[in-house]
Amino acid sequence: METERHSPRYNAIDAWSPDDILEAMIEGQFTAVAAVRAARKAIEGAALAIEPRLRDGGRLAYAGAGTSGRLAVQDGAELTPTFSWPQERLLLFIAGGREALVRSVEGAEDETEEAVKLVQRCEIAPLDVLIAVAASGTAPFTLACLREAKRCGALTIAIANNRDTPLLAEADHAIWLDTGPEPIAGSTRMKAGTAQRIALNLLSSLVMIRLGRVYRGLMVDLKAVNKKLIRRGEKILLELSGRSREEVHGALRRAEGNVKTALLLLEGCDPDEAAKVLHRSGGQLRAARALIKTRTGPKKPV
């Protein structure tokens, strides 16, 4: 496998100057970015396949072992604070469980029976999506998660750094990141890991944008549930509405912290109407605002 191959180029890396070592590793990071760019059509295809399932109420699951598992879990965990993705619709499968998030759990990636049990316990269904990540493309735990999810009818996405591997061959959508051998042979926490992190970030962000959780480059689906998020929500509403801070604060309070609803309240809706308009528009704020503009007899702004 390319990720395990020892490249002659780095034979004397331990004898190089610190500057040359860093230069070689930085070059590897650029290689990672190039690998993701080359896979952008595959990432786009996967995102477009994921979108309708999640729009219809499906859950998003991530699976991986070791570095790949930690990167997968990190991407999933960031969806809630960034896009208000519901926790009950997020599943994180990592070989070795929570303990593996902070230290290496030897032998965990070979636990195929545990992988199958995890997927079955969560009752993966046809509307669900599973993203499986493994630099090797052969990690037994990750492959078992993908196979069981696919057996249950879920959409399966694979991200790997070696081509023609079982994970890529068996997934509904395969994303191959051609990062080649590492400066430190087999250390896929380096450029392979960087490429995985970027690909996961792009994939999930594109899906969330398509689901209407971003508007004009702003995180409009956040819920203002603490002081930091209240300030952020107010800042977003000030920019989008052009109203006073007092009006924005009042609307956000009436909307129980929901930025999208608060904006529609500022544009003349009552809470019930705002909920209906957002439902009709599929949560797309741009479409919802267009519906508001087309109605007759504008209401008194709140």
Summary of the structure (lengths in Angstrom):
residues: 302
radius of gyration: 22.4
end to end distance: 62.3
largest distance: 77.1
contacts: 1037
relative contact order: 0.13
helix: 57%
strand: 10%
